[in-house]
Amino acid sequence: MPRSRPASRPVRRSAVRLTVTALALAAALTTVTAPAGAHDRPGRACPQLSVSTGWYGANQARVQRLIDRYGSCSPHHRDGRAAPVAVFDWDNTVIKNDVGDATMFWMLRNSRIRQPEHGDWRTTSRYLTDSAAESLRAACPDGTGRDRTLPTATDTVCADEILSVYSEATTTSGQDAFAGYDRRTMEPSYAWLAQLTHGWTAAQVRSFAAAARAENLAAPVGATQRVGSTTDATGYVRYYDQQRDLIRTLRRAGFDVWIVSASPQPVVDVWARGVDVATGNVIGIRSTTERGRYTSHLSACGTARPGEDSQITYIDGKRCWINKEIFGVRGAAASRVQDPARRPVFAAGDSDTDVSMLRDATGLRLALNRNKAELMCRSYDDADGRWLVNPMFIAPKGRLNGAYPCATTGYTASDGTSGPVLRGDGSVIPDQHDTVFAG
């Protein structure tokens, strides 16, 4: 879920090309998830996807076959069996742009960020560097009013420093803002937004998200907004009609549908209502609370303890939180790949953030192409024939120049070093060329 920084240049939508490779991948599912017909179960008809535009090649048909096979309408379905699970990333997967960004921008424009405890910015994130903490202290005055909020609506120096640390992970002078974290379980700039809601209640943060939601849905596609002295911050969000239709169809077919996002929990709760996914089926970045108000610490998964702030819903952290919250796996086992019966049947994502979640899906894995190296290496390699690649449904990316560096630097390790992307058997994925795109 990489942040949608200043608004991207509009990409002209045009007809995408169905390659021989894509045709071969489409054929693969007929053996991997060979469906019985939708009407083989007497008196029951599987719900059908109804939005056909925007789907690439045979992707929609393959997803429909998955629904026909695993849904409660299927002759393979047995009463009393646990519902099949489908998991979706949120930002740029179910919607265009990023609801965490939208909320942060709104909070800065409306002076809703509280002064850190004792004025020490290091209390907002254990990974914040000394140089970033000092830059923030120098840029931002003491908070005012009962809530000790920072005047970021008018103080562009303070707003710019916070925005730079959040959006670029650097100070305005170009120094690294975060250090010392595991790149496979934590993205501290994502977590920082949740941590900056310290002192507010869940209801208050949901109200901030709701206000940002109203503004971003009302703004025209392509709109930008001013945040601090930045004039081109992304200013709109849209739900993808195709994903709304898919989520609705999956739910009607008896799937247990979940949203798993690296945006803060109360923010995603607000937006998920727009696709009729209830709060209980949303997993976002979860903060700890004290006397009913959020702290700057995060809830834990796996072997981590609350307050260690070491694992959010990010890459391998998504696996941990899915195993914990959906399948009831606790302790160290939550960080490991589970048996097929305790894994999602379907997963959808758009970024390297989602790689582990998608790899765990046993039926189909939908990757929206945002030119993210590890995700696209695994998607195009399609080692088991269960990956689908689709252009983004709004303003899709054009073709990547050159090849994805799968065999050399496509993978980022826990310590931040780059290396080759490996298949499950340890073999190296060769470099992959972009074949599913809008040109």
Helices and strands as residue ranges (DSSP letters): H 20-32, H 59-70, E 85-88, E 95-96, H 99-109, G 117-119, G 121-124, H 130-139, H 156-168, H 188-195, H 202-218, E 224-227, E 230-234, E 238-239, H 241-252, E 256-264, H 265-272, G 273-275, G 279-281, E 282-285, E 287-290, E 293-298, H 316-325, G 331-335, G 340-342, E 346-349, G 352-354, H 355-360, E 364-369, H 373-381, E 387-391, E 403-404, E 411-412, E 418-419, E 432-433
